[in-house]
């Protein structure tokens, strides 16, 4: 038989007989080769089920929206040992700058955080998925899931389960209220220091968020801005002008999601993972670890469902993810809502109350992926609850509990 490359029904002639070629059939189709989608594919393939990953771009790992900060322990939990290509630079410290220019420096050595090359990381996960038996197609866009088939730009593929791993593009079709505008440039500049992350707060320029510098090494890194209702292009250009001489080698513009997880991760035979499920951190929009865990848990639950046909197997995915991240994300959403109420003068006031002892206490916080405790310490809440209450009222106790 000759099988049509695009998977569409075709006909062939064998002697005098004519036969119809079926649409290709898989147990699972995954729309989007995101971190979550690829981890999901790895787990499904590992269990012996057929899975196809569809990526609309021409390359896995592109475009790279992520800042790339991830903890070593997080990668280990995900089953990843970074290659020399993947790991770019360990982070030694973070410098926070208030609207008036006051700076605080915090050691990050105990958190074991590194900057990861997301293109290479995604390819490493894709290779793991492929070695376990998953198939991956690039330049193939998903259109709809209809009558048990994934309709794509390359034809239709029958499947028992569809996984939506299309990222922010999927979630904003449901709800735009949790999105902020962002821009991130990859640049060369002498003022970028290896191992130093910079975070700049200014509620007038970046309402509800901040500007950042993430180094890949000396003189090279990613610079970004995000905020509610901002002109991201204008904001990042002004920020770079303020920082000094630089060369831009890549520009990325994309909304980010900061409202936490969506209500339902499973809708009938569609399973939603990663950014599409709101699994990125509400405080920073980072999500390599939390989204990766989402993909793994979804893949294992789907595999169990395919073997047992028990609907409760699919439902266990959301329960397990919420057990691990639900409480932390709830506090992060609350922390974000409080921080959005701050004006520049209040941020300056908070910076002025932070002591060297508090900075050392913050530096002792080891878990990069569960950082509400560090936020509480940064605000000086436990040591100066009266100040916090004057700013936030009685609501502050939700963070302290």
Buried (B, 14 or more C-beta within 10 A) or exposed (E): EEEBEEBEEBEEEEEEEEEEBEBBBBBBBBBBBBBBBBBBBBBBBBBEBBBBBBBBBEEBBBBBBBBBBBBBBBBEBBEBEBEEEBBBBBBBBBBBBBBEEEEBEBBBEEBBBBBBBBBBBBBBBBBBBBEBBBBBBBEBBBEEBEEEBBBBEBBBBBBBBBBBBBBBEBBBEEEEEBBBBBBBBBBEBEEBBBBBBBBBBBBEBBBBBBBBBBBBEEBBBBBBBBBBEBEBEEBBBBBBEEBEEBEBEEEBBBBBBBBBBBEEBBEEBBBBBBBBBBBBBBBBBBBBBBBBBBBBBBBBBBBBBBEEEEEEBBBBBBBBBBEBBBEBBBBBBBBBBBBEEBEBEBBBBBBEEBEEEBBEBBBEBBBBBBBBBBBBBBBBBEBBEEBBBEBBEEBBEEBEE
